[in-house]
Amino acid sequence: MNTSDLKPTPVGQAKPGWDGGYASPWPLRLAAGGLLLLLLLAALYWRERVIMIDAAYQVFSVIVRGDLAIQAQRFGAALVQLWPLAAVKAGLSLPWVLGLYSVAFQAYPLIFFGLLYYWARQPRIAVALALYYLLMMTHTFFWIQSELIQGCAAALLTVGLTLKPGWVGKAVAAVLSVAVVYWHPLAVVALLYAWGFFFLRIGGDERRRLSRYLLPAMAIAAMAYKHFLATGNAYDAHAMGMAEGFTDRLLHVFGLAATREFGLHALFVYWFYLPVLAGLSYFYAGRRQWRLLAWLWGATLSWLALILTTYHWGAELFYIESYYLMLGLFIALPLACDWMPQWRSAVVVGFFAALLMVRGGQLVHTFQEYHGRYFRLQQMVEWLRGYPEQRFLLLKQKAPMDKLKMEWASPYETLLLSSLSHPDSALSLYITNDDAPLDEFRRLDRACAAPFGPILYDDLNRTGYFYLRDTAWARILE
């Protein structure tokens, strides 16, 4: 890194290929340390992170298929699914497969951090990436598989590469600008926000260069193709349908349950969000950087309007937090690129020390909730071992849903958990709705009932990770 990179770049005076660094190495060191802390916790808490609803289903699918399990055309998930797939191909034990899956989600931003710093030569964007993961991530640390979070990290890398001098970085960024859309459709918001943030900093002559518009043009074209021309998928279509009634709900936004819940979360869960947002507003206003201030607040209010009206009833925090994190990205970029370079080293160290203590403390505290969920599931599995059958059915109304949160992934969770010690110990519990055809489910021949179709014994047994032999009817639990 050149010494010139360590000098703060005055706000509003950035140039094409801007790669300004910091006056000291502490922001980079501490940002990397924060990501390493998340990696360590991911290794420690792998059971609670992986035997958890969607993640359990996805890694189970990887194991049984012996291949990637891409859903809803979100191909970026391959980067994390390759880790458990490689473990399966290498014949590693089930705890190693699941542990590597957990670690992959936190190794992923570390790799991008390294690419931004060492290859793209964008230390400030590297710090912004770390702050995106550190400022607000709490419950999503245990609901790990969100492709939106992964796609936002890829968006920051993409924009960072466009600022790298030379054509190689820009060529890779052009490809990634399309790929971001296939991480998650809404990850394009992070891409356009970051592009606009840097676009506002360049001079008029540079703005007239067509190459400056290549990144958003390709991303928008990819979005248009995916939405209007390509074969759609039911999941994204359902998600877009949830936005119907936007105008009416927006007029009553302050009366929505989602708005009240966000206010409480902003005050009592995401302790750094409002102070940093207020500090950035004061910073930009004091320097009369009105365009950057408007960009920050325009993105913030627009995103809040979208997610609060879409999930107006107040979704589970572990789910809605993946959308809240976009707000963290909106403040992470100006914080790392504009405000933090003006701080003295002691202020930087103090800020990161507070951030890492709070983040680590909150994650350890939140772990208790998800460990309680895992422990309750483990208790149920041990209870089921007292029966001769290996397949079980339970109505949702009779299950401890206050702990389990969602029921649909129960067959995958119980098969994984019960088989950790040995394949012969495998069993399956399907918690389902009251109107489910229990009699059909219990009569399945050499197959376990599951929400997306029966799980065949032949598919399970050939993996070497599960072994089911029970041919008796499944037991319906009372």
C-alpha positions in Angstrom: 0.0 0.0 0.0 1.5 3.4 -1.0 1.9 6.1 1.7 -0.3 8.3 -0.4 -3.1 5.9 0.2 -3.0 6.6 3.9 -3.8 10.3 3.5 -7.4 11.3 4.0 -9.1 12.3 0.8 -11.1 15.6 1.2 -14.8 15.1 0.8 -16.1 15.9 -2.6 -12.6 16.0 -4.2 -12.4 12.3 -5.2 -11.1 11.4 -8.7 -11.7 8.5 -11.0 -9.9 5.5 -9.7 -10.1 7.0 -6.2 -8.5 4.6 -3.7 -7.8 6.9 -0.7 -6.8 5.2 2.5 -6.5 6.3 6.1 -4.0 8.2 8.1 -3.3 5.1 10.2 -3.6 1.4 9.7 -6.1 1.0 12.6 -9.4 1.1 10.6 -8.2 -1.7 8.4 -6.8 -3.8 11.3 -9.8 -3.4 13.4 -12.3 -4.0 10.6 -10.4 -7.2 9.7 -10.4 -8.1 13.4 -14.2 -7.7 13.5 -14.7 -10.1 10.5 -12.3 -12.6 12.2 -14.4 -12.3 15.4 -17.5 -13.3 13.3 -15.6 -16.2 11.8 -14.6 -17.5 15.2 -18.2 -17.3 16.5 -19.4 -19.0 13.3 -17.1 -21.9 14.1 -18.3 -22.1 17.7 -22.0 -21.7 17.0 -22.2 -24.0 13.9 -25.0 -26.2 15.3 -27.3 -23.2 16.1 -26.6 -21.6 12.7 -26.9 -24.6 10.4 -29.6 -26.7 12.0 -31.9 -23.8 11.5 -34.8 -23.7 9.0 -33.6 -22.7 5.5 -29.9 -23.4 6.2 -30.8 -26.9 7.3 -32.8 -27.5 4.2 -30.1 -26.2 1.9 -27.2 -28.1 3.4 -29.4 -31.3 3.6 -30.1 -30.8 -0.1 -26.4 -30.5 -0.9 -25.6 -33.7 1.0 -28.4 -35.8 -0.6 -28.0 -34.5 -4.1 -24.2 -34.5 -4.0 -24.4 -31.3 -5.9 -25.2 -27.6 -5.4 -28.8 -26.8 -4.3 -29.5 -23.5 -6.0 -32.9 -22.1 -5.3 -34.9 -19.4 -7.1 -32.0 -18.8 -9.6 -29.8 -17.3 -6.8 -26.6 -18.7 -8.2 -24.4 -16.6 -5.9 -25.2 -19.1 -3.2 -22.8 -21.5 -4.9 -19.9 -19.7 -3.2 -20.9 -20.9 0.2 -22.5 -24.2 -0.9 -19.2 -25.3 -2.4 -17.7 -25.7 1.1 -20.1 -28.4 2.4 -20.1 -30.0 -1.1 -16.3 -30.3 -1.0 -16.6 -31.8 2.5 -19.1 -34.4 1.2 -16.9 -35.3 -1.8 -13.9 -35.7 0.6 -15.9 -38.0 2.8 -15.7 -35.8 5.9 -18.0 -36.6 8.8 -21.4 -34.8 9.1 -20.2 -32.4 11.9 -17.4 -31.3 9.6 -19.8 -30.8 6.7 -22.1 -28.7 8.8 -19.3 -26.8 10.5 -17.7 -25.8 7.2 -21.1 -24.6 5.9 -21.4 -22.3 8.9 -17.8 -21.0 8.5 -18.3 -20.4 4.8 -20.7 -17.6 5.4 -18.2 -15.6 7.4 -15.1 -16.6 5.3 -17.0 -15.1 2.4 -16.8 -11.4 3.5 -13.2 -11.9 4.6 -12.3 -13.0 1.1 -14.1 -10.0 -0.4 -12.4 -7.8 2.2 -9.0 -9.1 1.0 -9.9 -8.6 -2.7 -11.0 -5.0 -2.1 -7.8 -4.2 -0.1 -5.1 -6.1 -1.9 -6.4 -6.3 -5.5 -8.8 -3.4 -6.0 -6.7 -1.2 -3.7 -9.9 0.2 -2.1 -9.2 0.1 1.6 -12.1 2.4 2.5 -14.6 0.2 0.7 -13.0 -2.8 2.4 -13.7 -1.2 5.8 -17.3 -0.3 4.6 -17.8 -4.0 3.8 -16.7 -5.0 7.3 -19.0 -2.3 8.8 -21.9 -3.7 6.8 -21.5 -6.9 8.7 -20.7 -5.4 12.1 -23.0 -2.4 12.6 -26.3 -4.2 12.8 -26.0 -8.0 12.3 -27.5 -9.8 15.2 -30.3 -12.3 14.5 -29.2 -12.9 10.9 -26.0 -14.3 12.3 -28.1 -17.3 13.1 -30.3 -17.2 10.0 -27.3 -17.5 7.8 -28.4 -18.3 4.3 -29.8 -15.0 3.1 -28.7 -14.4 -0.4 -29.5 -10.7 0.0 -26.7 -10.3 2.5 -24.3 -12.2 0.2 -25.4 -10.1 -2.8 -24.8 -6.8 -1.0 -21.3 -7.8 -0.2 -20.8 -8.7 -3.8 -22.2 -5.3 -4.8 -19.5 -3.5 -2.8 -16.8 -5.6 -4.4 -18.2 -4.9 -7.8 -18.2 -1.1 -7.3 -14.7 -1.3 -5.7 -13.4 -3.0 -8.8 -14.8 -0.3 -11.1 -12.6 2.2 -9.2 -9.5 0.1 -9.8 -7.2 1.7 -12.5 -7.0 -0.4 -15.6 -9.4 -2.4 -17.7 -9.2 -5.8 -15.8 -11.0 -4.7 -12.7 -13.7 -2.9 -14.8 -14.2 -6.0 -16.9 -14.6 -8.2 -13.8 -17.0 -5.6 -12.4 -19.1 -5.7 -15.5 -19.6 -9.4 -15.1 -20.2 -9.1 -11.4 -22.8 -6.4 -12.0 -24.9 -9.0 -13.8 -24.1 -11.7 -11.3 -25.3 -9.5 -8.3 -28.8 -9.7 -9.7 -28.5 -13.5 -9.5 -27.4 -13.4 -5.9 -30.7 -11.7 -5.0 -32.9 -9.3 -7.0 -32.8 -6.6 -4.4 -29.0 -6.7 -4.1 -29.1 -4.4 -7.1 -30.2 -1.7 -4.7 -26.9 -1.9 -2.9 -25.1 -1.8 -6.2 -26.9 1.3 -7.5 -26.5 3.0 -4.1 -22.8 2.5 -4.0 -22.4 3.4 -7.6 -24.4 6.6 -7.1 -22.4 7.4 -4.0 -19.1 7.5 -5.9 -20.7 9.0 -9.1 -21.7 12.1 -7.1 -18.1 12.7 -6.2 -16.7 13.0 -9.8 -16.5 16.1 -12.0 -18.8 17.0 -14.8 -16.4 15.9 -17.6 -16.1 12.5 -16.1 -19.9 12.2 -15.7 -20.3 12.6 -19.5 -18.2 9.5 -20.2 -20.4 6.7 -21.2 -18.2 4.1 -19.4 -19.4 5.6 -16.1 -22.9 4.3 -16.8 -21.8 0.8 -17.8 -22.2 -0.7 -14.3 -25.8 0.5 -13.6 -26.8 -0.1 -17.2 -25.8 -3.8 -17.1 -27.3 -4.4 -13.7 -30.6 -2.8 -14.7 -30.6 -4.7 -18.0 -30.0 -8.0 -16.1 -32.9 -7.1 -13.8 -35.2 -6.4 -16.8 -34.2 -9.6 -18.5 -34.7 -11.7 -15.3 -38.1 -10.1 -14.6 -39.6 -9.7 -18.0 -38.0 -12.2 -20.4 -36.5 -15.1 -18.4 -38.5 -17.9 -17.0 -39.6 -16.7 -13.7 -39.8 -18.5 -10.3 -42.7 -18.7 -7.9 -40.7 -17.5 -4.9 -39.7 -14.1 -6.5 -43.2 -13.7 -8.0 -44.8 -14.2 -4.6 -42.3 -11.7 -3.0 -43.1 -9.1 -5.6 -46.8 -9.7 -5.1 -46.5 -8.8 -1.5 -45.8 -5.2 -2.5 -49.3 -4.8 -3.8 -51.2 -2.1 -1.9 -48.0 -0.1 -1.4 -49.6 3.3 -1.8 -52.4 2.7 0.6 -50.1 1.3 3.3 -47.6 4.1 2.7 -50.2 6.7 3.6 -50.7 4.9 6.9 -47.1 3.9 7.4 -46.8 5.3 11.0 -49.7 3.1 12.1 -48.2 -0.2 10.7 -47.0 -2.8 13.1 -43.8 -3.0 11.1 -43.0 0.7 11.7 -43.5 0.3 15.4 -41.3 -2.7 15.6 -38.6 -1.1 13.5 -38.6 1.9 15.9 -38.1 -0.4 18.9 -35.4 -2.4 17.1 -33.5 0.8 16.1 -33.5 2.0 19.7 -32.9 -1.2 21.6 -31.2 -3.7 19.2 -29.3 -1.7 16.6 -27.6 0.7 19.0 -25.1 2.2 16.5 -27.6 2.8 13.6 -29.3 6.1 14.7 -26.2 7.7 16.2 -24.1 7.0 13.0 -27.0 8.2 10.8 -27.3 11.4 12.8 -23.5 11.9 12.8 -23.2 11.5 9.1 -26.1 13.9 8.6 -24.3 16.5 10.7 -21.0 15.8 9.0 -22.4 16.3 5.5 -24.6 19.3 6.4 -21.6 21.0 8.1 -19.6 20.7 4.9 -22.6 21.6 2.7 -22.3 18.3 0.9 -26.0 18.4 0.1 -26.0 15.9 -2.7 -24.4 13.2 -0.6 -26.7 14.0 2.3 -29.7 13.7 0.0 -28.4 10.5 -1.5 -28.1 9.0 2.0 -31.5 10.1 3.2 -33.3 9.4 -0.1 -32.0 5.8 -0.1 -32.8 5.3 3.6 -36.4 6.6 3.4 -37.1 4.8 0.1 -35.9 1.5 1.5 -37.8 1.9 4.7 -41.0 2.7 2.8 -40.5 -0.5 0.7 -39.8 -2.9 3.5 -42.2 -1.5 6.1 -45.1 -1.5 3.7 -44.2 -5.0 2.2 -43.8 -6.7 5.6 -46.4 -4.5 7.2 -47.6 -7.0 9.8 -44.2 -7.3 11.4 -42.1 -10.3 10.2 -39.9 -12.4 12.5 -36.8 -10.4 13.4 -34.4 -13.1 12.1 -36.0 -12.7 8.7 -36.7 -8.9 8.5 -33.2 -8.1 9.8 -31.7 -9.3 6.5 -33.6 -6.3 5.0 -32.7 -3.9 7.8 -29.0 -4.6 7.0 -29.4 -2.7 3.8 -29.8 0.4 6.0 -26.5 -0.5 7.6 -24.9 -0.6 4.2 -26.3 2.9 3.4 -24.4 4.3 6.4 -21.3 2.0 6.3 -20.1 3.4 2.9 -20.1 7.2 3.9 -18.9 6.3 7.3 -15.8 4.4 6.0 -15.2 6.6 3.0 -15.9 10.1 4.2 -16.4 10.6 8.0 -14.0 8.1 9.5 -10.9 9.3 7.5 -11.3 12.6 9.4 -11.0 11.0 12.8 -7.9 10.8 14.9 -6.5 7.3 15.5 -7.7 7.3 19.1 -11.3 8.0 18.0 -11.1 5.2 15.4 -9.8 2.7 18.0 -12.4 3.8 20.5 -15.2 3.5 18.0 -14.2 0.0 16.9 -13.6 -1.1 20.5 -17.1 -0.1 21.4 -18.5 -1.6 18.2 -16.8 -5.0 18.6 -17.7 -5.2 22.3 -21.3 -4.5 21.6 -21.5 -6.7 18.6 -19.7 -9.6 20.3 -21.9 -9.2 23.4 -25.1 -9.0 21.5 -24.2 -12.1 19.5 -23.3 -14.1 22.6 -26.6 -12.9 24.2 -28.6 -13.7 21.0 -26.9 -17.1 20.9 -28.9 -18.0 24.1 -32.2 -17.7 22.1 -31.0 -19.9 19.3 -29.3 -22.4 21.5 -32.6 -22.7 23.4 -34.2 -23.5 20.1 -31.5 -26.1 19.2 -31.7 -27.6 22.8 -35.5 -28.0 22.5 -35.1 -29.7 19.1 -32.5 -32.0 20.6 -34.8 -32.9 23.5 -37.5 -33.8 21.1 -35.1 -36.1 19.2 -34.0 -37.8 22.4 -37.6 -38.3 23.4 -38.4 -39.9 20.0 -35.6 -42.4 20.4 -37.8 -44.1 23.0 -40.1 -45.3 20.2 -39.3 -48.2 17.8 -40.1 -46.1 14.7 -37.8 -43.8 12.8 -40.5 -41.6 11.3 -42.8 -39.3 13.2 -45.6 -36.8 12.4 -46.8 -34.0 14.7 -49.4 -31.3 14.2 -48.1 -27.7 14.5 -50.7 -26.9 17.2 -49.1 -29.5 19.5 -45.5 -28.5 18.8 -43.4 -26.0 20.9 -43.5 -23.3 18.2 -42.5 -20.6 20.6 -39.0 -22.2 20.5 -38.9 -23.7 17.0 -40.1 -20.5 15.3 -41.1 -22.3 12.0 -42.2 -25.8 11.4 -41.7 -26.6 7.7 -38.0 -27.5 7.9 -38.5 -30.0 10.8 -37.7 -33.2 8.7 -34.4 -31.8 7.5 -33.4 -30.4 10.9 -34.2 -33.6 12.8 -32.5 -35.8 10.2 -29.3 -33.7 10.5 -29.4 -33.4 14.3 -30.2 -37.1 14.9 -27.4 -38.3 12.6 -24.6 -36.2 14.1 -23.3 -39.1 16.2 -23.9 -41.9 13.7 -25.9 -42.6 10.5 -27.8 -45.4 12.2 -29.2 -42.9 14.7 -31.2 -41.0 12.0 -34.9 -40.2 12.5 -37.3 -37.8 10.9 -40.0 -35.7 12.5 -42.4 -33.7 10.3 -44.3 -31.0 12.0 -47.2 -30.0 9.8 -50.4 -28.0 9.6 -53.7 -29.2 10.9 -55.1 -29.8 7.4 -52.2 -32.0 6.3 -53.1 -35.6 5.0 -51.5 -37.4 8.0 -52.9 -40.7 7.0 -51.2 -40.5 3.6 -47.9 -39.4 5.2 -47.9 -42.2 7.7 -48.3 -44.8 5.0 -45.4 -43.7 2.8 -43.3 -46.7 1.7 -39.6 -46.3 2.5 -39.8 -42.5 2.5 -40.1 -39.6 5.0 -42.8 -37.0 4.7 -41.5 -33.5 4.0 -43.0 -30.2 2.6 -41.4 -30.5 -0.9 -42.2 -34.1 -1.5 -41.1 -37.4 0.2 -37.5 -38.0 1.1 -36.7 -41.4 -0.2 -34.7 -43.9 1.8 -32.6 -44.8 -1.2 -31.5 -41.2 -1.6 -30.7 -40.9 2.1 -29.0 -44.2 2.6 -26.6 -43.8 -0.3 -25.1 -40.6 1.1 -23.5 -42.5 4.0 -24.7 -39.8 6.4 -28.1 -41.2 7.1 -29.4 -44.7 7.4 -33.2 -45.4 7.7 -34.5 -49.0 7.7 -37.9 -48.5 9.4 -40.8 -49.9 7.2 -43.5 -49.6 9.8 -46.0 -46.8 9.4 -44.9 -43.5 10.7 -46.0 -42.7 14.3 -48.4 -39.8 14.7 -47.5 -38.1 18.0 -50.3 -37.0 20.3 
